[in-house]
Amino acid sequence: MEIFELGEIAKILGMSLTKAKNWTIGRPLKLEASIKTASGQGSRNLFSLEDVYLMGVANELSHSGLAAAAIKKFVAALQTKFPDGLSGVGTLYITRAEKLTYRIETRQDRIPAKTVVALVIDVAALRDRIDQRLKRSRK
């Protein structure tokens, strides 16, 4: 099992450590460490590879211009829809209808006809990029 600290995750994902820290303490997201949650001064959160993938998707949503509140909802929905993580997910189709209802699908043919906004995230390619960066950083 691979274990990651927050600084390593920030470096792998190319995001600032401040942003990564904020996202783990509820500003505006609360991405909790699945291996070990810090419990007191000097202790550290320990994250799994699945946590890294989830933060990577959140980072992609952020780069796409989604508001923090929307990213928070999507992260919660992803955690519910894929409780074992994103390892088996190929592509995510995130859509919004006229009434501000959002959907997450893994197949393009399930996108509703009256979609106003559609985001496509190639999770498999994102995982590959993360895995390649991991290999380079651990040499």
N, C-alpha and C positions, 0 to 999 in steps of 0.2 A: 504494500500500500504506500502510495506516495503521499507525503505530508508537506504542506506549504505554509509559510508565514506570509503575512500581509505584504511586506516589502518585496518579497519574491513575486507575488501575484501582480503587484503594481508594475514591476519591471517587465514581466512576461507579457502583460496586456498593453504596455506602453501608456499607462495612465499615471497620473501623479499619485504619490503616496497619500497626500491630503485627501484627494477624492476617494481613494480606496478606503481610508480610515473612516471618512464620513459615511460611506455606504455601509459600513459594518456597525455603526453606532446609531443609525436611524436618521441620518441627515442626507438626503430625504429617504433613503432606503435602509432596510435592515437585513443585510445578507449575513446570516449567522454562520459561524464555523461549524461544520458538521462533525469534526473529529474531537475538538476540545475548545470550549469557550473559556476565555480568560476569566479568572476568578480572583481579582485582587491586583494590587500594585506589583508590577514586574512580571506578571504572568502574561502569556501570549495566546492569541487565538490560533488554532491549528486547523487548516483547511484541507479538504480533499481535492482531488483532480476534478471531480464533478462540481465542486464549489467554484473552481477556477473557470470551468466552462460556463457556469451560470453567470458569473461576474463578467465574463467575456461577452455574453449575449446582452447583458444590461449595458455594457460599455458601447456595444454596437447600436443599441437603441438610443443611447445618449448622443452618439455621433450622428444619428439620423435625424436629430432634432426633436425627439419626443420629450415632452415635459416630464419632470421628475415624478409627478403624481401618477402619470400614465405608466412610466417605467416600473414604479412600485407595484401597481396593479398587475402588470404583465409578469413581473418576477413571481408574485404570489400565485398567479394563474399557472405559470410554468411549473412551479413546485407542486401544485395540485395535480396538474395534468400528467406530469412526468415525475412521480415520487422517487423513482430510482435514478434520476439524473438524465442528462442529455446525450449520453453516449450512443444511444440507438437512434437518435433523431437525425434525419438528413437535412431537411429544409423546413423552416417555419414560415407560414404565411399569416401575417397579422393584418387584420382588416378592421375598418371602422365603417359602420353604416351611417345613414343620415341622422339617426337618433342618438349618436354617440355611444352606440353599443359596439364593443370590441369582441373579436373572435380570434382564436389561435387555431390554426389548422396545420396539418402536416402533408396535406394533399391539395394541389392547386384546383382540382375539380370540385372541391368543397367550398370554394370562395363564393359568398353570396353574390347574386346578380347586382344588387343595389349597393355595391361597395363604393364608398367615397374615397377612402384612403387605403392603400395596400402597401405593406412593407414585406420584403422577402429577405430572410436571413438564411444564408447557407451555413447551417450549423456544422455540417461535416467539414467544410473548408475552414471554418473558424477553429474547430478542434484540431485539424491538421496543422494550421499555423501555430497554435498554442503548443502542440506537441513538438514541432520543429524548434521553436524557441526554447523549450525545455531542454531538448537534446543539446542545443548550442550552449545554454547557460550552465549545464552540468558537466561539461567536458573539462 
